[in-house]
């Protein structure tokens, strides 16, 4: 997943709203949305069939975890351990406190670099895994509208971050039946920045400047890589209020409602 839009304590009724796109190579096989076996009840919008992990999920108690890969040449290759494993294990921890204990034990050098968003309606944090660090760096997410892209939270180096925040702010306080389709439109945005707004390409970049420009759309379409799935969810204290997901780009397909899988029993 490459873009996670965060609305934290912005909406008058829903303390945490998340809208996310997963961008991936089309050749990488993926299973669809499902409820994982065991307790706690965990919904994932898909499972990677190459290494068995996932990029996002939420528990029936409203504990969310989502991961974006860190951009750059250092993100290429295969690491000893899968980043999708981190998402699954953090979800199974079930709370921010338990997640912190699990993450304390991780060695960032075992993984390709990543940015992990985790928390609930009460507390939301990010853990950054970087090859030069012996431990995960942590950051609290403040109130407001934010974007976690393939880099640090709200980085000014990626033009679509500012665009997503502006688009979301126009609708952020609407009632959910009106807000959900507006957020789908944000995730479906194909706008590309002018060339002079693109961040400079590193010398070892494995793609061209025009390819880099295509990646600045919130909803990406290229012949081999693009936005493959999306999700929308709203959380309150201890529960999931809304849960929508799509196995296709948000510009092509309607979201399906999966809330019943995590409804209180």
C-alpha positions in Angstrom: 0.0 0.0 0.0 1.4 3.3 -1.0 -0.9 6.0 0.3 -2.8 6.2 3.5 -5.0 9.2 4.1 -5.7 9.9 7.8 -8.5 12.0 9.3 -7.8 12.1 13.1 -10.2 14.0 15.3 -11.5 16.0 12.4 -15.0 14.5 11.8 -17.7 15.5 14.4 -18.8 11.9 15.0 -15.9 9.6 13.8 -12.6 10.1 15.7 -10.5 8.2 13.1 -11.1 7.8 9.4 -8.6 6.1 7.1 -8.7 5.9 3.3 -5.9 3.9 1.6 -4.7 2.8 -1.8 -2.5 -0.2 -2.4 -0.1 0.2 -5.3 1.7 -2.9 -6.6 3.1 -4.7 -9.6 0.2 -6.4 -11.5 2.2 -9.7 -11.8 2.3 -10.2 -8.0 -0.4 -12.6 -7.0 -2.8 -11.6 -4.2 -5.8 -13.2 -2.4 -8.9 -11.1 -1.8 -10.5 -9.6 1.3 -11.0 -12.0 4.1 -11.3 -12.6 7.8 -8.3 -14.3 9.3 -8.8 -17.4 11.5 -8.4 -17.2 15.2 -8.7 -14.4 17.7 -8.9 -11.4 17.7 -11.1 -11.2 14.6 -8.9 -9.5 11.9 -10.0 -8.3 8.5 -7.5 -7.8 5.8 -8.3 -6.4 2.3 -6.0 -9.0 0.8 -3.1 -11.4 1.4 0.2 -11.5 -0.5 0.5 -14.9 -2.1 4.3 -14.6 -2.6 5.4 -14.2 1.0 2.1 -14.6 2.9 1.8 -11.2 4.6 -0.5 -8.3 4.1 -0.3 -4.5 3.8 -3.2 -3.5 6.0 -5.8 -4.8 8.4 -8.1 -4.0 11.3 -9.4 -5.9 14.3 -12.9 -6.2 15.6 -11.9 -3.8 18.5 -10.8 -1.1 16.1 -7.0 -1.6 16.1 -5.6 -0.7 12.7 -2.3 -1.4 11.1 -1.1 -0.3 7.6 2.2 -0.3 5.9 3.8 1.7 3.1 7.2 0.8 1.5 9.8 3.4 1.8 10.7 4.8 -1.6 14.2 4.7 -3.1 16.6 2.2 -4.5 17.2 0.7 -1.0 13.6 -0.6 -1.3 14.6 -3.0 -4.1 15.5 -6.6 -3.7 14.5 -9.3 -1.2 15.1 -9.1 2.5 15.5 -11.9 5.0 12.0 -11.2 6.4 8.8 -9.9 4.8 7.3 -6.5 5.7 3.9 -8.1 5.4 4.8 -10.3 8.4 5.2 -7.1 10.5 1.6 -6.1 9.7 0.2 -9.5 10.6 2.1 -9.7 13.9 1.3 -6.2 14.9 -2.4 -6.8 14.2 -2.3 -10.0 16.3 -0.9 -8.0 19.2 -4.3 -6.3 19.4 -3.4 -3.0 21.0 -0.9 -0.1 20.9 0.7 -1.2 24.1 1.3 -4.8 22.9 2.4 -3.6 19.5 5.1 -1.4 21.1 6.5 -4.5 22.8 6.6 -6.5 19.6 8.1 -3.7 17.6 10.8 -3.1 20.2 12.2 -6.5 19.4 12.4 -6.0 15.6 15.7 -5.4 13.9 15.1 -3.0 11.0 18.0 -4.5 9.0 16.0 -7.7 8.7 13.5 -6.0 6.4 13.4 -3.7 3.4 12.6 -0.1 4.7 9.0 0.6 5.6 6.6 3.0 7.4 4.1 1.3 9.7 1.0 3.1 10.9 -0.7 1.5 13.9 -3.2 2.4 16.5 -6.9 3.1 17.2 -9.3 5.9 17.8 -7.4 6.9 21.0 -3.8 6.7 19.9 -2.1 6.5 16.5 1.6 6.1 15.9 4.1 5.4 13.0 7.2 3.2 13.2 9.9 3.9 10.6 12.3 1.1 9.6 15.5 2.4 8.1 18.7 0.5 7.2 20.9 2.9 9.1 19.0 2.5 12.4 19.3 -0.3 14.9 15.7 0.3 16.1 12.4 1.4 14.7 11.9 5.2 15.0 8.5 6.2 16.4 6.3 9.2 15.8 2.9 10.1 17.2 0.3 11.2 14.7 -1.3 14.5 15.8 -4.9 15.6 15.2 -5.7 16.7 11.7 -5.6 15.5 8.1 -2.4 13.7 7.1 -1.0 11.4 4.5 1.5 8.6 4.9 3.0 7.9 1.5 6.1 5.9 0.6 8.0 8.2 2.9 7.6 10.1 6.2 4.3 11.5 7.3 3.2 14.5 5.2 6.6 14.8 3.4 6.7 17.9 1.2 8.8 16.0 -1.3 5.9 14.1 -2.8 3.4 16.4 -4.5 0.3 14.1 -4.2 0.6 14.3 -0.4 -0.4 18.0 -0.3 -3.1 17.4 -3.0 -4.7 14.6 -1.1 -4.8 16.7 2.1 -6.4 19.6 0.3 -9.0 17.4 -1.5 -9.9 15.6 1.8 -10.3 18.8 3.7 -13.1 19.9 1.4 -15.3 17.1 2.6 -13.9 16.0 6.0 -16.9 17.0 8.2 -19.7 15.6 6.0 -21.9 12.8 7.3 -20.5 9.4 6.5 -23.0 8.6 3.7 -21.7 11.7 1.9 -18.1 11.5 3.0 -17.4 7.9 1.9 -18.0 8.6 -1.9 -16.0 11.8 -1.7 -13.1 9.9 -0.2 -13.4 7.4 -3.0 -13.0 10.3 -5.4 -9.9 11.4 -3.6 -8.4 7.9 -3.9 -9.4 7.9 -7.6 -7.6 11.2 -8.4 -5.4 10.9 -11.5 -3.9 14.4 -11.4 -0.2 14.6 -12.3 2.0 17.5 -11.1 4.1 19.5 -13.6 7.6 18.4 -14.1 9.1 21.2 -12.1 7.3 19.9 -9.0 8.7 16.4 -9.1 11.3 15.5 -6.4 14.8 15.0 -7.9 15.5 11.4 -8.9 18.5 9.8 -7.1 21.4 8.7 -9.3 20.5 5.1 -8.7 16.8 5.4 -9.5 15.7 2.3 -11.5 13.1 4.3 -13.5 12.8 7.4 -15.7 11.6 10.8 -14.7 8.4 10.4 -16.7 7.8 7.1 -14.8 8.3 8.9 -11.5 5.7 11.5 -12.6 3.1 8.7 -13.3 3.7 7.5 -9.7 2.5 11.0 -8.4 -1.1 10.2 -9.1 -3.1 9.1 -6.1 -4.6 6.4 -8.4 -1.8 5.0 -10.5 -2.1 3.4 -14.0 0.9 2.1 -15.9 1.3 -1.0 -18.0 3.0 -3.0 -15.3 2.3 -1.3 -12.0 -0.5 0.6 -10.4 -3.3 1.0 -7.8 -4.7 -2.5 -7.3 -7.1 -2.1 -4.4 -8.5 0.4 -1.9 -10.1 0.6 1.5 -12.1 3.0 3.6 -12.8 2.6 7.3 -14.0 4.6 10.3 -13.1 3.8 13.9 -14.4 4.8 17.3 -13.3 3.8 20.7 -13.1 0.0 20.8 -14.9 -0.7 17.6 -15.1 -0.4 13.8 -18.0 1.8 12.6 -17.5 1.4 8.9 -15.5 -0.9 6.7 -15.4 -0.7 2.9 -13.0 -2.3 0.4 -12.4 -2.8 -3.3 -10.3 -5.4 -5.1 -9.9 -3.0 -8.0 -8.7 0.6 -8.5 -11.2 3.0 -6.8 -11.8 4.7 -10.1 -13.1 1.4 -11.6 -15.2 -0.3 -9.0 -17.6 0.3 -6.2 -16.6 -0.5 -2.6 -18.1 -3.5 -0.9 -19.2 -3.3 2.7 -17.4 -5.7 5.0 -18.5 -4.3 8.3 -20.6 -7.3 9.2 -17.4 -9.4 9.5 -16.3 -7.3 12.5 -19.6 -6.3 13.9 -20.0 -6.6 17.7 -21.3 -10.0 18.9 
